Amino acid sequence: MGYSNVALKDKIMEMYPEIVNYDVSVSIEFDRAKNAFLVKFKKDSRELTTHIEKKDADECMDGIKCVYLGIQIGQFIKNFEERK
């Protein structure tokens, strides 16, 4: 792995500005057993935990958007907006 969890988080936040626009917090940790990154999004009392496969994270760091992650982020924000 040629990058840190912080670098991946920064890249995700850069690629998906809606995270910042909706003031969603993000935390990332690497799960060696699953060879994937666990990504937690939190806004107020609501949370969404998902994962990014190592291959997808590598592509993300290369500037390729992860469609699966984008869908997860979009759904989380949509659900948050609907509950306001």
mmCIF file of the N, C-alpha and C atoms, coordinates in Angstrom:
data_MODEL
# 
_entry.id   MODEL 
# 
loop_
_atom_site.group_PDB 
_atom_site.id 
_atom_site.type_symbol 
_atom_site.label_atom_id 
_atom_site.label_alt_id 
_atom_site.label_comp_id 
_atom_site.label_asym_id 
_atom_site.label_entity_id 
_atom_site.label_seq_id 
_atom_site.pdbx_PDB_ins_code 
_atom_site.Cartn_x 
_atom_site.Cartn_y 
_atom_site.Cartn_z 
_atom_site.occupancy 
_atom_site.B_iso_or_equiv 
_atom_site.pdbx_formal_charge 
_atom_site.auth_seq_id 
_atom_site.auth_comp_id 
_atom_site.auth_asym_id 
_atom_site.auth_atom_id 
_atom_site.pdbx_PDB_model_num 
ATOM 1   N N  . MET A 1 1  ? 0.864   -1.176 0.000   1.00 0.00 ? 1  MET A N  1 
ATOM 2   C CA . MET A 1 1  ? 0.000   0.000  0.000   1.00 0.00 ? 1  MET A CA 1 
ATOM 3   C C  . MET A 1 1  ? 0.898   1.222  0.000   1.00 0.00 ? 1  MET A C  1 
ATOM 4   N N  . GLY A 1 2  ? 0.805   2.030  -1.038  1.00 0.00 ? 2  GLY A N  1 
ATOM 5   C CA . GLY A 1 2  ? 1.682   3.172  -1.171  1.00 0.00 ? 2  GLY A CA 1 
ATOM 6   C C  . GLY A 1 2  ? 1.075   4.478  -0.686  1.00 0.00 ? 2  GLY A C  1 
ATOM 7   N N  . TYR A 1 3  ? 0.035   4.421  0.119   1.00 0.00 ? 3  TYR A N  1 
ATOM 8   C CA . TYR A 1 3  ? -0.619  5.642  0.609   1.00 0.00 ? 3  TYR A CA 1 
ATOM 9   C C  . TYR A 1 3  ? -1.230  5.359  1.986   1.00 0.00 ? 3  TYR A C  1 
ATOM 10  N N  . SER A 1 4  ? -1.496  6.404  2.700   1.00 0.00 ? 4  SER A N  1 
ATOM 11  C CA . SER A 1 4  ? -2.047  6.264  4.054   1.00 0.00 ? 4  SER A CA 1 
ATOM 12  C C  . SER A 1 4  ? -3.571  6.359  4.035   1.00 0.00 ? 4  SER A C  1 
ATOM 13  N N  . ASN A 1 5  ? -4.177  5.994  5.141   1.00 0.00 ? 5  ASN A N  1 
ATOM 14  C CA . ASN A 1 5  ? -5.627  6.151  5.296   1.00 0.00 ? 5  ASN A CA 1 
ATOM 15  C C  . ASN A 1 5  ? -6.019  7.617  5.132   1.00 0.00 ? 5  ASN A C  1 
ATOM 16  N N  . VAL A 1 6  ? -5.192  8.509  5.666   1.00 0.00 ? 6  VAL A N  1 
ATOM 17  C CA . VAL A 1 6  ? -5.473  9.949  5.579   1.00 0.00 ? 6  VAL A CA 1 
ATOM 18  C C  . VAL A 1 6  ? -5.438  10.410 4.125   1.00 0.00 ? 6  VAL A C  1 
ATOM 19  N N  . ALA A 1 7  ? -4.460  9.935  3.367   1.00 0.00 ? 7  ALA A N  1 
ATOM 20  C CA . ALA A 1 7  ? -4.367  10.309 1.952   1.00 0.00 ? 7  ALA A CA 1 
ATOM 21  C C  . ALA A 1 7  ? -5.584  9.808  1.180   1.00 0.00 ? 7  ALA A C  1 
ATOM 22  N N  . LEU A 1 8  ? -6.040  8.594  1.477   1.00 0.00 ? 8  LEU A N  1 
ATOM 23  C CA . LEU A 1 8  ? -7.229  8.058  0.817   1.00 0.00 ? 8  LEU A CA 1 
ATOM 24  C C  . LEU A 1 8  ? -8.457  8.879  1.197   1.00 0.00 ? 8  LEU A C  1 
ATOM 25  N N  . LYS A 1 9  ? -8.583  9.215  2.455   1.00 0.00 ? 9  LYS A N  1 
ATOM 26  C CA . LYS A 1 9  ? -9.711  10.040 2.917   1.00 0.00 ? 9  LYS A CA 1 
ATOM 27  C C  . LYS A 1 9  ? -9.701  11.387 2.193   1.00 0.00 ? 9  LYS A C  1 
ATOM 28  N N  . ASP A 1 10 ? -8.549  12.028 2.123   1.00 0.00 ? 10 ASP A N  1 
ATOM 29  C CA . ASP A 1 10 ? -8.439  13.319 1.438   1.00 0.00 ? 10 ASP A CA 1 
ATOM 30  C C  . ASP A 1 10 ? -8.835  13.205 -0.031  1.00 0.00 ? 10 ASP A C  1 
ATOM 31  N N  . LYS A 1 11 ? -8.422  12.120 -0.670  1.00 0.00 ? 11 LYS A N  1 
ATOM 32  C CA . LYS A 1 11 ? -8.740  11.916 -2.087  1.00 0.00 ? 11 LYS A CA 1 
ATOM 33  C C  . LYS A 1 11 ? -10.243 11.707 -2.271  1.00 0.00 ? 11 LYS A C  1 
ATOM 34  N N  . ILE A 1 12 ? -10.861 10.915 -1.415  1.00 0.00 ? 12 ILE A N  1 
ATOM 35  C CA . ILE A 1 12 ? -12.302 10.677 -1.492  1.00 0.00 ? 12 ILE A CA 1 
ATOM 36  C C  . ILE A 1 12 ? -13.056 11.989 -1.308  1.00 0.00 ? 12 ILE A C  1 
ATOM 37  N N  . MET A 1 13 ? -12.631 12.794 -0.351  1.00 0.00 ? 13 MET A N  1 
ATOM 38  C CA . MET A 1 13 ? -13.303 14.060 -0.093  1.00 0.00 ? 13 MET A CA 1 
ATOM 39  C C  . MET A 1 13 ? -13.114 15.034 -1.248  1.00 0.00 ? 13 MET A C  1 
ATOM 40  N N  . GLU A 1 14 ? -11.984 14.951 -1.911  1.00 0.00 ? 14 GLU A N  1 
ATOM 41  C CA . GLU A 1 14 ? -11.732 15.778 -3.095  1.00 0.00 ? 14 GLU A CA 1 
ATOM 42  C C  . GLU A 1 14 ? -12.623 15.341 -4.262  1.00 0.00 ? 14 GLU A C  1 
ATOM 43  N N  . MET A 1 15 ? -12.762 14.036 -4.448  1.00 0.00 ? 15 MET A N  1 
ATOM 44  C CA . MET A 1 15 ? -13.525 13.505 -5.574  1.00 0.00 ? 15 MET A CA 1 
ATOM 45  C C  . MET A 1 15 ? -15.035 13.605 -5.375  1.00 0.00 ? 15 MET A C  1 
ATOM 46  N N  . TYR A 1 16 ? -15.464 13.640 -4.135  1.00 0.00 ? 16 TYR A N  1 
ATOM 47  C CA . TYR A 1 16 ? -16.891 13.701 -3.815  1.00 0.00 ? 16 TYR A CA 1 
ATOM 48  C C  . TYR A 1 16 ? -17.157 14.913 -2.927  1.00 0.00 ? 16 TYR A C  1 
ATOM 49  N N  . PRO A 1 17 ? -17.213 16.107 -3.515  1.00 0.00 ? 17 PRO A N  1 
ATOM 50  C CA . PRO A 1 17 ? -17.356 17.338 -2.726  1.00 0.00 ? 17 PRO A CA 1 
ATOM 51  C C  . PRO A 1 17 ? -18.656 17.413 -1.934  1.00 0.00 ? 17 PRO A C  1 
ATOM 52  N N  . GLU A 1 18 ? -19.646 16.612 -2.287  1.00 0.00 ? 18 GLU A N  1 
ATOM 53  C CA . GLU A 1 18 ? -20.884 16.622 -1.523  1.00 0.00 ? 18 GLU A CA 1 
ATOM 54  C C  . GLU A 1 18 ? -20.659 16.215 -0.068  1.00 0.00 ? 18 GLU A C  1 
ATOM 55  N N  . ILE A 1 19 ? -19.595 15.467 0.201   1.00 0.00 ? 19 ILE A N  1 
ATOM 56  C CA . ILE A 1 19 ? -19.262 15.098 1.582   1.00 0.00 ? 19 ILE A CA 1 
ATOM 57  C C  . ILE A 1 19 ? -19.008 16.359 2.394   1.00 0.00 ? 19 ILE A C  1 
ATOM 58  N N  . VAL A 1 20 ? -18.220 17.251 1.845   1.00 0.00 ? 20 VAL A N  1 
ATOM 59  C CA . VAL A 1 20 ? -17.903 18.505 2.519   1.00 0.00 ? 20 VAL A CA 1 
ATOM 60  C C  . VAL A 1 20 ? -19.123 19.423 2.530   1.00 0.00 ? 20 VAL A C  1 
ATOM 61  N N  . ASN A 1 21 ? -19.826 19.501 1.402   1.00 0.00 ? 21 ASN A N  1 
ATOM 62  C CA . ASN A 1 21 ? -20.984 20.390 1.289   1.00 0.00 ? 21 ASN A CA 1 
ATOM 63  C C  . ASN A 1 21 ? -22.056 20.072 2.321   1.00 0.00 ? 21 ASN A C  1 
ATOM 64  N N  . TYR A 1 22 ? -22.215 18.805 2.674   1.00 0.00 ? 22 TYR A N  1 
ATOM 65  C CA . TYR A 1 22 ? -23.225 18.393 3.647   1.00 0.00 ? 22 TYR A CA 1 
ATOM 66  C C  . TYR A 1 22 ? -22.632 18.159 5.039   1.00 0.00 ? 22 TYR A C  1 
ATOM 67  N N  . ASP A 1 23 ? -21.379 18.549 5.227   1.00 0.00 ? 23 ASP A N  1 
ATOM 68  C CA . ASP A 1 23 ? -20.713 18.453 6.533   1.00 0.00 ? 23 ASP A CA 1 
ATOM 69  C C  . ASP A 1 23 ? -20.764 17.038 7.103   1.00 0.00 ? 23 ASP A C  1 
ATOM 70  N N  . VAL A 1 24 ? -20.445 16.077 6.262   1.00 0.00 ? 24 VAL A N  1 
ATOM 71  C CA . VAL A 1 24 ? -20.401 14.675 6.666   1.00 0.00 ? 24 VAL A CA 1 
ATOM 72  C C  . VAL A 1 24 ? -18.968 14.350 7.087   1.00 0.00 ? 24 VAL A C  1 
ATOM 73  N N  . SER A 1 25 ? -18.810 13.716 8.250   1.00 0.00 ? 25 SER A N  1 
ATOM 74  C CA . SER A 1 25 ? -17.466 13.330 8.669   1.00 0.00 ? 25 SER A CA 1 
ATOM 75  C C  . SER A 1 25 ? -17.142 11.945 8.108   1.00 0.00 ? 25 SER A C  1 
ATOM 76  N N  . VAL A 1 26 ? -15.863 11.721 7.880   1.00 0.00 ? 26 VAL A N  1 
ATOM 77  C CA . VAL A 1 26 ? -15.395 10.475 7.276   1.00 0.00 ? 26 VAL A CA 1 
ATOM 78  C C  . VAL A 1 26 ? -14.243 9.927  8.089   1.00 0.00 ? 26 VAL A C  1 
ATOM 79  N N  . SER A 1 27 ? -14.280 8.625  8.347   1.00 0.00 ? 27 SER A N  1 
ATOM 80  C CA . SER A 1 27 ? -13.130 7.962  8.949   1.00 0.00 ? 27 SER A CA 1 
ATOM 81  C C  . SER A 1 27 ? -12.851 6.687  8.165   1.00 0.00 ? 27 SER A C  1 
ATOM 82  N N  . ILE A 1 28 ? -11.582 6.342  8.084   1.00 0.00 ? 28 ILE A N  1 
ATOM 83  C CA . ILE A 1 28 ? -11.161 5.188  7.281   1.00 0.00 ? 28 ILE A CA 1 
ATOM 84  C C  . ILE A 1 28 ? -10.150 4.368  8.074   1.00 0.00 ? 28 ILE A C  1 
ATOM 85  N N  . GLU A 1 29 ? -10.312 3.053  7.997   1.00 0.00 ? 29 GLU A N  1 
ATOM 86  C CA . GLU A 1 29 ? -9.302  2.155  8.544   1.00 0.00 ? 29 GLU A CA 1 
ATOM 87  C C  . GLU A 1 29 ? -9.156  0.958  7.608   1.00 0.00 ? 29 GLU A C  1 
ATOM 88  N N  . PHE A 1 30 ? -7.971  0.382  7.600   1.00 0.00 ? 30 PHE A N  1 
ATOM 89  C CA . PHE A 1 30 ? -7.714  -0.755 6.724   1.00 0.00 ? 30 PHE A CA 1 
ATOM 90  C C  . PHE A 1 30 ? -7.953  -2.047 7.485   1.00 0.00 ? 30 PHE A C  1 
ATOM 91  N N  . ASP A 1 31 ? -8.721  -2.951 6.911   1.00 0.00 ? 31 ASP A N  1 
ATOM 92  C CA . ASP A 1 31 ? -8.999  -4.260 7.493   1.00 0.00 ? 31 ASP A CA 1 
ATOM 93  C C  . ASP A 1 31 ? -8.154  -5.283 6.748   1.00 0.00 ? 31 ASP A C  1 
ATOM 94  N N  . ARG A 1 32 ? -7.091  -5.734 7.400   1.00 0.00 ? 32 ARG A N  1 
ATOM 95  C CA . ARG A 1 32 ? -6.161  -6.671 6.749   1.00 0.00 ? 32 ARG A CA 1 
ATOM 96  C C  . ARG A 1 32 ? -6.847  -7.994 6.390   1.00 0.00 ? 32 ARG A C  1 
ATOM 97  N N  . ALA A 1 33 ? -7.725  -8.458 7.247   1.00 0.00 ? 33 ALA A N  1 
ATOM 98  C CA . ALA A 1 33 ? -8.395  -9.737 7.004   1.00 0.00 ? 33 ALA A CA 1 
ATOM 99  C C  . ALA A 1 33 ? -9.236  -9.684 5.725   1.00 0.00 ? 33 ALA A C  1 
ATOM 100 N N  . LYS A 1 34 ? -9.867  -8.546 5.467   1.00 0.00 ? 34 LYS A N  1 
ATOM 101 C CA . LYS A 1 34 ? -10.711 -8.398 4.281   1.00 0.00 ? 34 LYS A CA 1 
ATOM 102 C C  . LYS A 1 34 ? -9.966  -7.787 3.106   1.00 0.00 ? 34 LYS A C  1 
ATOM 103 N N  . ASN A 1 35 ? -8.734  -7.313 3.353   1.00 0.00 ? 35 ASN A N  1 
ATOM 104 C CA . ASN A 1 35 ? -7.947  -6.618 2.343   1.00 0.00 ? 35 ASN A CA 1 
ATOM 105 C C  . ASN A 1 35 ? -8.765  -5.489 1.717   1.00 0.00 ? 35 ASN A C  1 
ATOM 106 N N  . ALA A 1 36 ? -9.420  -4.729 2.608   1.00 0.00 ? 36 ALA A N  1 
ATOM 107 C CA . ALA A 1 36 ? -10.298 -3.639 2.168   1.00 0.00 ? 36 ALA A CA 1 
ATOM 108 C C  . ALA A 1 36 ? -10.257 -2.517 3.206   1.00 0.00 ? 36 ALA A C  1 
ATOM 109 N N  . PHE A 1 37 ? -10.647 -1.342 2.755   1.00 0.00 ? 37 PHE A N  1 
ATOM 110 C CA . PHE A 1 37 ? -10.749 -0.199 3.652   1.00 0.00 ? 37 PHE A CA 1 
ATOM 111 C C  . PHE A 1 37 ? -12.185 -0.087 4.150   1.00 0.00 ? 37 PHE A C  1 
ATOM 112 N N  . LEU A 1 38 ? -12.361 0.064  5.446   1.00 0.00 ? 38 LEU A N  1 
ATOM 113 C CA . LEU A 1 38 ? -13.673 0.315  6.021   1.00 0.00 ? 38 LEU A CA 1 
ATOM 114 C C  . LEU A 1 38 ? -13.843 1.823  6.100   1.00 0.00 ? 38 LEU A C  1 
ATOM 115 N N  . VAL A 1 39 ? -14.916 2.310  5.534   1.00 0.00 ? 39 VAL A N  1 
ATOM 116 C CA . VAL A 1 39 ? -15.156 3.747  5.464   1.00 0.00 ? 39 VAL A CA 1 
ATOM 117 C C  . VAL A 1 39 ? -16.445 4.049  6.222   1.00 0.00 ? 39 VAL A C  1 
ATOM 118 N N  . LYS A 1 40 ? -16.351 4.959  7.186   1.00 0.00 ? 40 LYS A N  1 
ATOM 119 C CA . LYS A 1 40 ? -17.525 5.334  7.968   1.00 0.00 ? 40 LYS A CA 1 
ATOM 120 C C  . LYS A 1 40 ? -17.857 6.793  7.696   1.00 0.00 ? 40 LYS A C  1 
ATOM 121 N N  . PHE A 1 41 ? -19.105 7.024  7.299   1.00 0.00 ? 41 PHE A N  1 
ATOM 122 C CA . PHE A 1 41 ? -19.628 8.375  7.104   1.00 0.00 ? 41 PHE A CA 1 
ATOM 123 C C  . PHE A 1 41 ? -20.572 8.660  8.254   1.00 0.00 ? 41 PHE A C  1 
ATOM 124 N N  . LYS A 1 42 ? -20.486 9.866  8.800   1.00 0.00 ? 42 LYS A N  1 
ATOM 125 C CA . LYS A 1 42 ? -21.347 10.210 9.924   1.00 0.00 ? 42 LYS A CA 1 
ATOM 126 C C  . LYS A 1 42 ? -21.841 11.642 9.779   1.00 0.00 ? 42 LYS A C  1 
ATOM 127 N N  . LYS A 1 43 ? -23.124 11.805 10.031  1.00 0.00 ? 43 LYS A N  1 
ATOM 128 C CA . LYS A 1 43 ? -23.755 13.124 10.041  1.00 0.00 ? 43 LYS A CA 1 
ATOM 129 C C  . LYS A 1 43 ? -24.747 13.109 11.193  1.00 0.00 ? 43 LYS A C  1 
ATOM 130 N N  . ASP A 1 44 ? -24.505 13.947 12.193  1.00 0.00 ? 44 ASP A N  1 
ATOM 131 C CA . ASP A 1 44 ? -25.325 13.966 13.403  1.00 0.00 ? 44 ASP A CA 1 
ATOM 132 C C  . ASP A 1 44 ? -25.351 12.551 13.992  1.00 0.00 ? 44 ASP A C  1 
ATOM 133 N N  . SER A 1 45 ? -26.527 11.977 14.195  1.00 0.00 ? 45 SER A N  1 
ATOM 134 C CA . SER A 1 45 ? -26.604 10.637 14.798  1.00 0.00 ? 45 SER A CA 1 
ATOM 135 C C  . SER A 1 45 ? -26.674 9.530  13.751  1.00 0.00 ? 45 SER A C  1 
ATOM 136 N N  . ARG A 1 46 ? -26.632 9.876  12.490  1.00 0.00 ? 46 ARG A N  1 
ATOM 137 C CA . ARG A 1 46 ? -26.726 8.887  11.412  1.00 0.00 ? 46 ARG A CA 1 
ATOM 138 C C  . ARG A 1 46 ? -25.339 8.454  10.945  1.00 0.00 ? 46 ARG A C  1 
ATOM 139 N N  . GLU A 1 47 ? -25.227 7.158  10.658  1.00 0.00 ? 47 GLU A N  1 
ATOM 140 C CA . GLU A 1 47 ? -23.950 6.618  10.197  1.00 0.00 ? 47 GLU A CA 1 
ATOM 141 C C  . GLU A 1 47 ? -24.169 5.662  9.037   1.00 0.00 ? 47 GLU A C  1 
ATOM 142 N N  . LEU A 1 48 ? -23.174 5.595  8.186   1.00 0.00 ? 48 LEU A N  1 
ATOM 143 C CA . LEU A 1 48 ? -23.127 4.601  7.123   1.00 0.00 ? 48 LEU A CA 1 
ATOM 144 C C  . LEU A 1 48 ? -21.714 4.044  7.117   1.00 0.00 ? 48 LEU A C  1 
ATOM 145 N N  . THR A 1 49 ? -21.603 2.738  7.206   1.00 0.00 ? 49 THR A N  1 
ATOM 146 C CA . THR A 1 49 ? -20.299 2.098  7.104   1.00 0.00 ? 49 THR A CA 1 
ATOM 147 C C  . THR A 1 49 ? -20.310 1.247  5.845   1.00 0.00 ? 49 THR A C  1 
ATOM 148 N N  . THR A 1 50 ? -19.292 1.412  5.037   1.00 0.00 ? 50 THR A N  1 
ATOM 149 C CA . THR A 1 50 ? -19.155 0.642  3.813   1.00 0.00 ? 50 THR A CA 1 
ATOM 150 C C  . THR A 1 50 ? -17.691 0.245  3.677   1.00 0.00 ? 50 THR A C  1 
ATOM 151 N N  . HIS A 1 51 ? -17.351 -0.388 2.612   1.00 0.00 ? 51 HIS A N  1 
ATOM 152 C CA . HIS A 1 51 ? -15.954 -0.763 2.406   1.00 0.00 ? 51 HIS A CA 1 
ATOM 153 C C  . HIS A 1 51 ? -15.546 -0.459 0.970   1.00 0.00 ? 51 HIS A C  1 
ATOM 154 N N  . ILE A 1 52 ? -14.262 -0.322 0.802   1.00 0.00 ? 52 ILE A N  1 
ATOM 155 C CA . ILE A 1 52 ? -13.666 -0.142 -0.523  1.00 0.00 ? 52 ILE A CA 1 
ATOM 156 C C  . ILE A 1 52 ? -12.608 -1.221 -0.670  1.00 0.00 ? 52 ILE A C  1 
ATOM 157 N N  . GLU A 1 53 ? -12.770 -2.029 -1.684  1.00 0.00 ? 53 GLU A N  1 
ATOM 158 C CA . GLU A 1 53 ? -11.766 -3.053 -1.964  1.00 0.00 ? 53 GLU A CA 1 
ATOM 159 C C  . GLU A 1 53 ? -10.433 -2.362 -2.256  1.00 0.00 ? 53 GLU A C  1 
ATOM 160 N N  . LYS A 1 54 ? -9.348  -3.028 -1.936  1.00 0.00 ? 54 LYS A N  1 
ATOM 161 C CA . LYS A 1 54 ? -8.008  -2.471 -2.140  1.00 0.00 ? 54 LYS A CA 1 
ATOM 162 C C  . LYS A 1 54 ? -7.822  -2.010 -3.588  1.00 0.00 ? 54 LYS A C  1 
ATOM 163 N N  . LYS A 1 55 ? -8.284  -2.808 -4.544  1.00 0.00 ? 55 LYS A N  1 
ATOM 164 C CA . LYS A 1 55 ? -8.146  -2.455 -5.960  1.00 0.00 ? 55 LYS A CA 1 
ATOM 165 C C  . LYS A 1 55 ? -8.878  -1.145 -6.264  1.00 0.00 ? 55 LYS A C  1 
ATOM 166 N N  . ASP A 1 56 ? -10.093 -0.983 -5.726  1.00 0.00 ? 56 ASP A N  1 
ATOM 167 C CA . ASP A 1 56 ? -10.859 0.249  -5.934  1.00 0.00 ? 56 ASP A CA 1 
ATOM 168 C C  . ASP A 1 56 ? -10.183 1.443  -5.270  1.00 0.00 ? 56 ASP A C  1 
ATOM 169 N N  . ALA A 1 57 ? -9.612  1.221  -4.098  1.00 0.00 ? 57 ALA A N  1 
ATOM 170 C CA . ALA A 1 57 ? -8.900  2.301  -3.405  1.00 0.00 ? 57 ALA A CA 1 
ATOM 171 C C  . ALA A 1 57 ? -7.678  2.730  -4.213  1.00 0.00 ? 57 ALA A C  1 
ATOM 172 N N  . ASP A 1 58 ? -6.977  1.763  -4.772  1.00 0.00 ? 58 ASP A N  1 
ATOM 173 C CA . ASP A 1 58 ? -5.817  2.082  -5.614  1.00 0.00 ? 58 ASP A CA 1 
ATOM 174 C C  . ASP A 1 58 ? -6.241  2.942  -6.802  1.00 0.00 ? 58 ASP A C  1 
ATOM 175 N N  . GLU A 1 59 ? -7.358  2.562  -7.442  1.00 0.00 ? 59 GLU A N  1 
ATOM 176 C CA . GLU A 1 59 ? -7.850  3.338  -8.581  1.00 0.00 ? 59 GLU A CA 1 
ATOM 177 C C  . GLU A 1 59 ? -8.295  4.730  -8.148  1.00 0.00 ? 59 GLU A C  1 
ATOM 178 N N  . CYS A 1 60 ? -8.907  4.812  -6.996  1.00 0.00 ? 60 CYS A N  1 
ATOM 179 C CA . CYS A 1 60 ? -9.324  6.109  -6.458  1.00 0.00 ? 60 CYS A CA 1 
ATOM 180 C C  . CYS A 1 60 ? -8.108  7.024  -6.298  1.00 0.00 ? 60 CYS A C  1 
ATOM 181 N N  . MET A 1 61 ? -7.043  6.478  -5.764  1.00 0.00 ? 61 MET A N  1 
ATOM 182 C CA . MET A 1 61 ? -5.826  7.269  -5.577  1.00 0.00 ? 61 MET A CA 1 
ATOM 183 C C  . MET A 1 61 ? -5.232  7.699  -6.919  1.00 0.00 ? 61 MET A C  1 
ATOM 184 N N  . ASP A 1 62 ? -5.553  6.955  -7.977  1.00 0.00 ? 62 ASP A N  1 
ATOM 185 C CA . ASP A 1 62 ? -5.093  7.303  -9.329  1.00 0.00 ? 62 ASP A CA 1 
ATOM 186 C C  . ASP A 1 62 ? -6.061  8.242  -10.038 1.00 0.00 ? 62 ASP A C  1 
ATOM 187 N N  . GLY A 1 63 ? -7.118  8.689  -9.297  1.00 0.00 ? 63 GLY A N  1 
ATOM 188 C CA . GLY A 1 63 ? -8.043  9.663  -9.856  1.00 0.00 ? 63 GLY A CA 1 
ATOM 189 C C  . GLY A 1 63 ? -9.262  9.070  -10.544 1.00 0.00 ? 63 GLY A C  1 
ATOM 190 N N  . ILE A 1 64 ? -9.464  7.760  -10.398 1.00 0.00 ? 64 ILE A N  1 
ATOM 191 C CA . ILE A 1 64 ? -10.623 7.112  -10.997 1.00 0.00 ? 64 ILE A CA 1 
ATOM 192 C C  . ILE A 1 64 ? -11.705 6.997  -9.934  1.00 0.00 ? 64 ILE A C  1 
ATOM 193 N N  . LYS A 1 65 ? -12.866 7.584  -10.209 1.00 0.00 ? 65 LYS A N  1 
ATOM 194 C CA . LYS A 1 65 ? -13.955 7.539  -9.234  1.00 0.00 ? 65 LYS A CA 1 
ATOM 195 C C  . LYS A 1 65 ? -14.470 6.115  -9.059  1.00 0.00 ? 65 LYS A C  1 
ATOM 196 N N  . CYS A 1 66 ? -14.762 5.785  -7.836  1.00 0.00 ? 66 CYS A N  1 
ATOM 197 C CA . CYS A 1 66 ? -15.326 4.488  -7.501  1.00 0.00 ? 66 CYS A CA 1 
ATOM 198 C C  . CYS A 1 66 ? -16.850 4.615  -7.556  1.00 0.00 ? 66 CYS A C  1 
ATOM 199 N N  . VAL A 1 67 ? -17.471 3.988  -8.533  1.00 0.00 ? 67 VAL A N  1 
ATOM 200 C CA . VAL A 1 67 ? -18.908 4.107  -8.741  1.00 0.00 ? 67 VAL A CA 1 
ATOM 201 C C  . VAL A 1 67 ? -19.669 3.609  -7.512  1.00 0.00 ? 67 VAL A C  1 
ATOM 202 N N  . TYR A 1 68 ? -19.263 2.466  -6.980  1.00 0.00 ? 68 TYR A N  1 
ATOM 203 C CA . TYR A 1 68 ? -19.944 1.902  -5.814  1.00 0.00 ? 68 TYR A CA 1 
ATOM 204 C C  . TYR A 1 68 ? -19.926 2.888  -4.647  1.00 0.00 ? 68 TYR A C  1 
ATOM 205 N N  . LEU A 1 69 ? -18.783 3.469  -4.384  1.00 0.00 ? 69 LEU A N  1 
ATOM 206 C CA . LEU A 1 69 ? -18.671 4.428  -3.283  1.00 0.00 ? 69 LEU A CA 1 
ATOM 207 C C  . LEU A 1 69 ? -19.524 5.663  -3.553  1.00 0.00 ? 69 LEU A C  1 
ATOM 208 N N  . GLY A 1 70 ? -19.509 6.142  -4.768  1.00 0.00 ? 70 GLY A N  1 
ATOM 209 C CA . GLY A 1 70 ? -20.323 7.304  -5.132  1.00 0.00 ? 70 GLY A CA 1 
ATOM 210 C C  . GLY A 1 70 ? -21.803 7.057  -4.895  1.00 0.00 ? 70 GLY A C  1 
ATOM 211 N N  . ILE A 1 71 ? -22.260 5.850  -5.219  1.00 0.00 ? 71 ILE A N  1 
ATOM 212 C CA . ILE A 1 71 ? -23.663 5.499  -4.989  1.00 0.00 ? 71 ILE A CA 1 
ATOM 213 C C  . ILE A 1 71 ? -23.960 5.480  -3.499  1.00 0.00 ? 71 ILE A C  1 
ATOM 214 N N  . GLN A 1 72 ? -23.060 4.910  -2.712  1.00 0.00 ? 72 GLN A N  1 
ATOM 215 C CA . GLN A 1 72 ? -23.245 4.858  -1.262  1.00 0.00 ? 72 GLN A CA 1 
ATOM 216 C C  . GLN A 1 72 ? -23.317 6.265  -0.669  1.00 0.00 ? 72 GLN A C  1 
ATOM 217 N N  . ILE A 1 73 ? -22.422 7.134  -1.098  1.00 0.00 ? 73 ILE A N  1 
ATOM 218 C CA . ILE A 1 73 ? -22.414 8.515  -0.601  1.00 0.00 ? 73 ILE A CA 1 
ATOM 219 C C  . ILE A 1 73 ? -23.709 9.220  -0.985  1.00 0.00 ? 73 ILE A C  1 
ATOM 220 N N  . GLY A 1 74 ? -24.103 9.080  -2.239  1.00 0.00 ? 74 GLY A N  1 
ATOM 221 C CA . GLY A 1 74 ? -25.329 9.711  -2.714  1.00 0.00 ? 74 GLY A CA 1 
ATOM 222 C C  . GLY A 1 74 ? -26.549 9.246  -1.946  1.00 0.00 ? 74 GLY A C  1 
ATOM 223 N N  . GLN A 1 75 ? -26.639 7.950  -1.673  1.00 0.00 ? 75 GLN A N  1 
ATOM 224 C CA . GLN A 1 75 ? -27.783 7.404  -0.944  1.00 0.00 ? 75 GLN A CA 1 
ATOM 225 C C  . GLN A 1 75 ? -27.786 7.900  0.502   1.00 0.00 ? 75 GLN A C  1 
ATOM 226 N N  . PHE A 1 76 ? -26.615 7.954  1.117   1.00 0.00 ? 76 PHE A N  1 
ATOM 227 C CA . PHE A 1 76 ? -26.528 8.441  2.494   1.00 0.00 ? 76 PHE A CA 1 
ATOM 228 C C  . PHE A 1 76 ? -27.021 9.882  2.574   1.00 0.00 ? 76 PHE A C  1 
ATOM 229 N N  . ILE A 1 77 ? -26.565 10.727 1.676   1.00 0.00 ? 77 ILE A N  1 
ATOM 230 C CA . ILE A 1 77 ? -26.969 12.135 1.676   1.00 0.00 ? 77 ILE A CA 1 
ATOM 231 C C  . ILE A 1 77 ? -28.456 12.265 1.364   1.00 0.00 ? 77 ILE A C  1 
ATOM 232 N N  . LYS A 1 78 ? -28.953 11.483 0.417   1.00 0.00 ? 78 LYS A N  1 
ATOM 233 C CA . LYS A 1 78 ? -30.376 11.507 0.092   1.00 0.00 ? 78 LYS A CA 1 
ATOM 234 C C  . LYS A 1 78 ? -31.218 11.120 1.304   1.00 0.00 ? 78 LYS A C  1 
ATOM 235 N N  . ASN A 1 79 ? -30.824 10.043 1.992   1.00 0.00 ? 79 ASN A N  1 
ATOM 236 C CA . ASN A 1 79 ? -31.546 9.621  3.189   1.00 0.00 ? 79 ASN A CA 1 
ATOM 237 C C  . ASN A 1 79 ? -31.501 10.687 4.273   1.00 0.00 ? 79 ASN A C  1 
ATOM 238 N N  . PHE A 1 80 ? -30.376 11.343 4.416   1.00 0.00 ? 80 PHE A N  1 
ATOM 239 C CA . PHE A 1 80 ? -30.249 12.394 5.419   1.00 0.00 ? 80 PHE A CA 1 
ATOM 240 C C  . PHE A 1 80 ? -31.181 13.542 5.093   1.00 0.00 ? 80 PHE A C  1 
ATOM 241 N N  . GLU A 1 81 ? -31.201 13.957 3.833   1.00 0.00 ? 81 GLU A N  1 
ATOM 242 C CA . GLU A 1 81 ? -32.043 15.073 3.404   1.00 0.00 ? 81 GLU A CA 1 
ATOM 243 C C  . GLU A 1 81 ? -33.529 14.744 3.584   1.00 0.00 ? 81 GLU A C  1 
ATOM 244 N N  . GLU A 1 82 ? -33.921 13.509 3.302   1.00 0.00 ? 82 GLU A N  1 
ATOM 245 C CA . GLU A 1 82 ? -35.321 13.113 3.425   1.00 0.00 ? 82 GLU A CA 1 
ATOM 246 C C  . GLU A 1 82 ? -35.796 13.123 4.871   1.00 0.00 ? 82 GLU A C  1 
ATOM 247 N N  . ARG A 1 83 ? -34.892 12.945 5.819   1.00 0.00 ? 83 ARG A N  1 
ATOM 248 C CA . ARG A 1 83 ? -35.275 12.884 7.231   1.00 0.00 ? 83 ARG A CA 1 
ATOM 249 C C  . ARG A 1 83 ? -35.274 14.231 7.921   1.00 0.00 ? 83 ARG A C  1 
ATOM 250 N N  . LYS A 1 84 ? -34.904 15.277 7.217   1.00 0.00 ? 84 LYS A N  1 
ATOM 251 C CA . LYS A 1 84 ? -34.852 16.601 7.831   1.00 0.00 ? 84 LYS A CA 1 
ATOM 252 C C  . LYS A 1 84 ? -36.222 17.083 8.204   1.00 0.00 ? 84 LYS A C  1 
# 
